């Protein structure tokens, strides 16, 4: 019976961002081991947790706010001073970002998928299948700077959805149009990858692939990192990859834009 070759430990985000077969993942802890080789997981055996949700407002609070909003607006006599050289609009900040976990993964001869999680132990909040092959993205990341823009058209009806709930995206990588990305539900294969990487906060490497689909040499490459999620408006969000201190790894930014 054939035995899978051992995974070789690598330093996170150094060298080639999505390394060739034989490399492995890494995380913040130097003593942690690489994700174990495990058989296909069923959804019942997953240890991923659901992302946190905002608590629903109490009916009494909503009723109080509705009454309060019905009061007339009174203009104050004293105006707030504005510093010289600035305007009220320039002082307003639309940045309401926080840190999330992002994972780019895919078979070398297949397309790359982007998974966004609240943290590495949660189910994916968003999965977008990008219009670029894994080996092509590897070359782009090797150049040191990658800008991925995902654009969709604005809706003119009243039933607008959240930006990251849009389903079809025109994709541009470093200014070149690659095709169209698709938002999709997480498959069993996606959840298997997220489960194997549950203990990995950031790193790059390969995982054992599905031999029935990709053949015996089909490895699944990945790169995982923390991203600063910056919300510019209801029609624009950006993910900025955070590299470890002192690391000269690639710079990666992903833009979601509704135009």
N, C-alpha and C positions, 0 to 999 in steps of 0.2 A: 504493500500500500504506500502510495507516494506521500511524503511528508512535506508540508509547506516550509519553505526556507524561513529562518528567523528574521525578524525585522531589526535593522540596524538603527540604533538611537542617533538622532541628529539634533543639533542646536536649533531652536525656533527662529524662523524667519531669517536665517543666514544662508548665503549661497543662493542656489537656484530656489525660487520661492516654492515651486511645486516639484520636488525632487524626483529623480527616476526611481525605478523599481529597486527595492532593497532598502530604502530609507524609511524612517519611521517618524511618528509624531513625538511631540514633546510638550511639556506644560511648565507651569511656573516652578514646580517643585523639582529640584535636581534628583531627588530620590525616587520619584514616581516612575513606574514602568510604562511601557508602551501599551496601547489598547490590545487586549488579548484576542487571539483568534477564536472566534466562537461560531457555532452553527447559526443558521437563520433564526431570527427572533420573531415570535408571535407578538401581537399587540398586547396580549395579556401578560407577557413577561417583561415588558418594558418598565424601566425604573424612572423614565422621564416624568416630570411633573408639569402640570398645566400652568401657564403664565398667570400672574396675578391680574385681577380685574378690579377696576374702581368700584367702590361700594355705591349702590344705588342711593340716591338722595331720598330722605324721608319725605312722605307726603306733606307733613306739617311744614317742613323747611321750604318746599316748593310753593306751598300756599302763601307763606309769609313773604317770600320773594316776589310773588306775583302781585300781592297787595302793595308792597314797598315800591315796586316799579310803577304803580299807578299814581303815586304822588307827583305833584308838579315839580319841575326842575327849577331851582332858584339859583340865579347867577350870583356869585359872591362879589362883594364890593372890591375886595383886595385881590389883585391878580398875582399869580406866582411869577416872580422875576425869572427872566430867561438870560442865561449868560451870553455875553457879547460874542458874536461869531457863531452862535448855534441857533437852531430853530427847534420848536417843539417836536416836529417830525423826526429830526435827527437824534433826539434824545430817546425816542421810542425804540425798544428792542423787540424783535420778533423771534429771537433765538430762544427756543424752549427745548433744548436737547438733553440727552442723557446717554449713558453708555450701554451698548448692546453687544451681543456676540454674533459675529458674522462668519459664515463658512462657505467657501467656494470649493465645490467638489465635482468630480466627474471622471468617467473612464477616458483613457487617453485618446481613444478614437471616437469619443462621443462628445456631446455638448456639456457645458459647465452649468451647474445649478447653484444658485445663491440661496442660502438659508439664513434667516434673521431670527435670533432667539433673544428672549429677555436675559438669559444666561445659559451657560453650557448644559445645565441640568433640566432645562425646560423643553417642552415641545416647540417646534418651529412656529413662529407667528406668521411668517411669510416665506414662501418658496417661489422663486422665479427661475424658470429655465431660460438661460441666456442664449443668444444667437451667436455663440462662438465655441469652437472646439477647444478641448482641454490643452492639446499640444500647442495651439496657436496662442492661447492665453499665457502659457508657460513662457513662450518667447517674448511676449509683451512685458511680462513681469521681469524677465531677465534684463530688460532695458532700464529698469529702476524706477519708472514712473508710469502709472496707468490711470487713465480717466475714463470711466464708463458712464455714459449718459443714457438714461432710459426715459423716453418721451412718449406721452400719450395726449390725445386731443381732449380739450375741455368739453364737458357735457353742457348742452343748452337746456336740458329739461330740469325739472325741479328735483328729480330723484338723484342727486349727486351722491357719490360714494367717497369714502376715504381714499386719499391718494394711493396708499399701498394696497387698496382693494381693487384697483384697476386690473384688468385681466390681460390686456395686450399692450406691448411697449415696443416702440421703435428703438433699436439699440445702436449706439455709437461707441466705438472703442478708440480712444486717442484721435477723435475727429473723423474716423472712418466708419461709415454705416455698415453694419454686419448683417442686418436682417431684423427679425422681430422676436422679442422675448415674450414668454407666456407665464403668467401666474397660475399656479396649480396647487391642488391639495397634496399633502404629503403622502407618498407611497410607502409601502412596507420597506422598500429598499432605502428610502430616505430616512425612515425612523431607525433602521438598523445602523446606518452610518452615524446618526446622532447619538444612538445608544453606545456605540463603540467609542465615540469621542466625548462621552459625558464627563469624564474626568480631565479632559484636555481643555485648558482655557485659551492657549494660543500655541501655534506650532504648524509644521508642514510635514507631509510625508505621504505614505501610501497605505491603503488598507486592502485586505483580500477581497477580490471582486466576486461576482456571480459567474462561476465557470460555465453554467448552462447557457448564459447569454454571450459573454465575452470570450469564452474559451479558457484554457488552463493558464494562459499568461495575461489574463485581463486583470490589471490592477486599477484600483480606484484612487486617484490622487486627490489631495485636499490641502487647503491652507485655511487656518482658523486664526482669528485675531479679535481683539476688542475694537469696536468702532464707536466713535462719537457720532451720535445721531443728532443732526441739527435741522430743526424745522424752520424754514424761512417763511413759509405761508402755507395756506391750505393747498397750494398748488406746487410746492417745492419742498423737497427734503434731500438731505445729503448725508452720506455715511463716510466718515474719514477714518481710515485705518490707523490704529495707534501701535507704533512699533516700540518694543522694549527699549529702555534707556541704553544708549551706547551701541544700538544695533543699526547697521547700515543696510537694512533690508529695503525692499521696494516700497514706494509710496503709492497707495491705492485709494482712490476716491470714487464713490458711486453716487450719481445724481439722479433723483427721481423728479421729473418735471412734467407738469400738465400745461400744454400750450394751446 
